[in-house]
Every structure is written in structure tokens, then in C-alpha cells.
Amino acid sequence: MKKVFYWLLAIVITLAAVIYQRKTGPTYDKKMSIEVNNTNYEVKLVRSIEIGSNTEVKLGIDDKTIQARLFYKQYPSTDDYKSVDFVYKEKPVDSYLMNKVFKITEETGWFAPVPEQPAAGKIQYYFQITDKQGTTSYLKDTPVVIRFKGAVPSSILAPHIFFMFFAMLLGNLAGIMAVFGHNRFKFYTTVTLFTLLVGGMILGPMVQLQAFGEAWAGVPFAWDLTDNKTLVAFIFWILAFVMNRKKERPVYTIVASIVMLIVYSIPHSMYGSQLDPETGEIIQGWIQLLIF
């Protein structure tokens, strides 16, 4: 019965961390509420675009009487903003999940194109809406930033996500068992180290390479926070594994579990790979693996 409790507690902590990541990550859609012609709309503003896909910003507003304009420029830069009108239209949804599971085959709204950037290139933007009350600017002082990335094959991305999620779950479980003195904490310490090795240190660089042309953008070569926080967590789990091999030292597993929880609480992709628009170089990292 106690073991069931440990698993349930680990699941709750893991899901809470995942939800927090989804709400705070700088590449997930930015959600905001705006009022247009006395009607409130919840809009999602894109902050990550895959190279070769549809490079457009969408406003999910079904009022066809308004006018809207997008202002954009490269990030970071001191260039003047360029602008383009939003156009109201219907677009097909090219997604097996959306088409077959949710039965959604098209989307409607206001769309404005932005110029596609190389991997890790960024565009910042804000927008204006003109309705019966006049013209209102949104996010002019705090523009939204889009980061462009290469396509990552699902054969790499799916197991990466699975192993990273599973590592978090097992790490929480190992820490909880160590706190309560359950003798299986050593086993789950070992399994956590293995899953983090596969998901973070092997598949992670493969994802990074496909998305941004960089296999490793952490220390000692650069300061990509995603790579560095994974490395920190991995080091602590190595320490926990080594210190528990011949003698039970649960405190090391507890510390590793806490460190991993802190690491997972840092928004994903914060301070990630970024292209310098002037030099064409990746600011945060530069290593490329020759085997890909």
C-alpha cells in the first residue's frame, strides 16, 4: 500500500512540473485575452515555428469587420519594424491527430506572414487591431519573440520526450522512497540515471542537432540553459548512484531528486540557442557532430 502511495505522489509531482513547464516555457504559444467590438477573445500567439512550415501569425478572432496589422523585425536587432496586414481566411489543418481524432480539418482567423529565418533565428512582433472603438496596439512594449527550428524526426523526438518524462517520474519516486526509507530507492536511483542518460545526454543532443544544427550548446562551449540544466541533473544522479553502490546513503538520492525538480522547474528553452542576425552564427553554441 505504501508503494502505491509513493507512485501516486511521484505522479502528482511530475504532472505538476509538466504543467508548469507548459505554462512558462518561452517557446509555447503565448495566451492573452483581448476585447474586440465589446467581445472578449482568448488568442494564442505563436512563439515557435518549424522551418519549411507555414510561417504565419494567427489571431483567433471571428469578427470580419475589424482591421489588423502585424509589426515585426529580427531579434535581436535595432532595425525599424516592418508591417503587414492580417488577412481573414480559412486554412486546412494538416495534422493526423487533429483530423482523425478531434475531427478538425480547417481553422479560421486572421493571418499575417513573417519571413522565415534560419535555425535558431528569431523574429519579434506586436500587432494592432482597429475596431469600432478605434485602433489599439498590443504588446508593443513587450513584443512576442518567435524562434525558428528545424524539423525533428518523430523517431528521435518521441523517445526523447518519453525518456525525459520517465526520468522525472522515476527520480521523484526514488527521492520519495529515500525520504521514507524504502529499500527500493537504490534500484530507482539506478534506473533514473539510465533514463536520464538516454533521454537527456544521448537523445537530447540529437534533438538539438536536428532543430538548431548544434549537438551540444552547454558548458564548456556555450551557455544554453537547456543543455546545462540537463548536465547538472545528470551529474547529481551519477553522484547518487556512486554513493549508494556499496552502502545506502539516501541523502544523495534525495538531493539528486530535489535538484532534478528544480531543473525541471526552469522553463524549457529559456536562454536557448539563438542566431546572431549580423554574423549568422549561433550565439549560445557551436558544436556540430560530424556523424549526422
Secondary structure, DSSP 8 states (H G I E B T S, - for coil): -HHHHHHHHHHHHHHHHHHHHHHH-TTS-EEEEEEETTEEEEEEE--EEETTS--EEEE----TT-EEEEEEEEES-----EEEE-EEEEEE---HIIIIIS---EEEEEEEE-----TT-EEEEEEEEEETTEEEEESSSS-EEEEEE----HHHHHHHHHHHHHHHHHHHHHHHHHHHT-TTHHHHHHHHHHHHIIIIIIHHHHHHHHHHS-S--STTT---HHHHHHHHHHHHHHHHHHHTSSS--HHHHHHHHHHHHHHHHS-TTTT---B-TTT--BSS-----TT-
